[in-house]
Amino acid sequence: DSLKLVNMLKESIKKHEITNEVEVVVTGCFGFCEKGPILKVYPDNVFYITVKPEDAEEIITEHVIKGRKVERLLYVEPNTKKRLEGQKSIPFYKKQIRIALRNCGFINPEDINEYIAADGYQALAKCLTEMSPDEVIDTVVQSGLRGRGGGGYPTGLKWKYTRQNQSDEKYIICNADEGDPGAFMDRSILEGDPHSVLEAMAIAGYAIGAQYGYIYIRAEYPLAINRLEIAIKQARKLGLLGENIFSTGFNFDIGLRYGAGAFVCGEETALIHSVEGKRGEPSSKPPFPAQRGVWDKPSCVNNVETFANISPIFLKGPAWFKSIGTEKSPGTKVFALAGKVNNVGLVEVPMGITLREVIYDIGGGIKNNKKFKAVQTGGPSGGCITKENLDIPIDYESLNSIGSMMGSGGMIVMDEDNCMVDIAKFYLEFTKDESCGKCTPCRIGNTRMLEILEKITKGNGTEQDLKDLVELGDVIKDTSLCGLGQTSPNPVLSTLHYFQDEYLAHVKDKH
Ligand code: SF4
């Protein structure tokens, strides 16, 4: 519908002979997926929702030519029934702070000039011309930025350790192998603002002493790949990638590598093997990628969202970044809000916000006025969070403390109709399928756990099976080689902890 809408807007503009005055600009995602397609009219800053291709003519004749807003396409505030015309006045956006998504829905991602006009490549210029690599690393350390791929490791320290390892070659790697079911944060950033990632990779390259970067992206993201290819070409043409950037003698270029859909390739050692053309299997650490990464050279692996935070830290300062979020988890986090919530979409919120605010104030509450049951964060590696914990602040430590995790940003809301045993089974089926099979606890253990769950859901389970699930889950967590196995039992263990009655109901049904 969005592409049809673009074509019909262009036809209407042509028909009314206003092509010299009005331009249609295609942007990346606005985040408010529930109300898409979205169209904004500038300079009036009017935000139209659920626009259909057949609305194009009315928008051009009424709004653009006659200056009268198309009221029926404005957002209606659910409580007051007032129509709101500005993006920021809409409850979905009110509590959001957009740093990583700052340009998504704002610039044309296929035009480097629009990125430059939005202060793009200024941070790179500042780093290369005014700062030493150590000062660049210090700035990232001071900002407190932590890896947004899930682990939450301090980004500045990762850069520092990679810099400390002497080598004739080093590499920057962007992990764009987003694989959690329902998660599309990285995809939206790459589709909506690819230069923000390229610029940050060049800054990281300068900081650690690398001249080349790889973006490892899933082949299932063709639009993101296309926009990255365009962005890399445009940046090279303007001398922002390649040799002697800003006449400083610094050389840095970027190439793409495609993932073939294996979830485990999001794990950094598996990813590195895959970049090298080997089978995408994890290996034990140490050595860490900062010591021996791609082609056995020191490598720094950061996720897309982490990179998207870098440039604003240099333009606005680490103190500004630290002033947002919590003391131990500064900044914001992007979540893909999905499931039984009214406003499904992509949200960027300050760390420390509560789950209740995200689900009710931003997400608009539970669909069809049903009761909230649980929310799953961290995808197949995370756990479910119940209503008793809705008011805890979202940050790395507090989510871990209640048996879940931040993960890369999947957030799936469940209502009273969801069976938590089925949810746990869904995630376990996913991880069992995605296990690379290298180590026994994950390969065999997850298969056995799934068999027990299937037995339970068919009504043939016993209470001993529930005890076996816990025991097996604990062993898999303790003995698996990589993060996939070490976290795969989490959805089962956390639902068993919080919703044991639902498991028992399945077991009791039989008797
Ligand atoms: Fe492979 Fe699972 Fe072992 Fe990781 S834990 S290496 S995914 S078998």
Residues whose N, C-alpha, C, O or C-beta is under 5 A from the ligand:
A	BS01	SF4	V264 P282 E434 S435 C436 G437 K438 C439 C442 R443 S480 L481 C482 L484 G485 Q486
